[in-house]
Amino acid sequence: MEIYIDQRIELITIIQTLCNYWDNLAQKYFNKTLFQCKYKENITQYFEKYKQNEILGLYKNLCNDESDISAFLTLILNYSQPPELNKIFNNNENKYEHFIENVRKFYAEANINYFFENNKNEYEKILSDFGNKENILKDIGSIFNYFDINNKNYKIIISPLILGNFGISIGMDNYILISPLEYKENKYIFGSNESIRNIIWHEISHTVINDLTKKYFNYSKYENMEKSNIKVSNIYNNMETIISEYIIRSITYLLEKDNDCSKALLDYEIKSGFNKIEEIKEYIIKNCTENNKFVKDKRYIGLIDYVINNLKTI
């Protein structure tokens, strides 16, 4: 399992940063300004003369029609490393081929390989600030046993430009994207070892739970239930997503064995609007766990029903 900085993600997030995409989302959803750092200063300085490049206008138009904030992160991971950006996973999605062609063009015109080379030391610093690779990988190991999945299919990508964290599946490959929380005194801040562990558990869970919810969620059964009755962040914009988030957060809480860390995590989830974590965790233990592993069969339907019935009482 690798922990690294991926040039594909840096390429797309540089474009997004030049368009103020993540900064606008931070204002929209959290009423805050994203942190500034040495790396962003380098981007501002290097790309000043490319602010009128056509790729920026094209991206702004496309992102206005895309509600999924991870859509372009997922898109770029379907392609090989730049400059080639050859399609490596055939998902029969061709609507963004023109955009990718312009990304290739921008990479060449702006000589972005030169920018990457000049920022090698900054990338090494970001990875160093994230923490010791061996300790992190050892700390998160229990989730692979719980879900009965192979850690060789997972990669952790550190991305200093995005807002939040993401778990993305592309074919058999799974990518966990982690961003810093802050930048202070020339240091990228990712939080405590415990919070990093919880974040990685959470994002790995997405690669399993999202597919199960998509498979077993019956839209017609709950079509009259209003999402507006569910008091969680507006960043979660549909019932399927909210159900998955509740289950994922409950599983992360379940895996956290340290009493102090477990309490802190539960307090955080409640403050975030997820008030039924304790109840859902107990349901998962009793009904969706066998031999200390999460079951992935039709019993998941009962879990969905239990989550929704708890949401109705909020």
Order of alpha helices (4+ residues) and beta strands (2+ residues): beta-alpha-alpha-alpha-alpha-alpha-alpha-alpha-alpha-alpha-alpha-beta-beta-beta-beta-beta-alpha-alpha-alpha-alpha-beta-beta-alpha
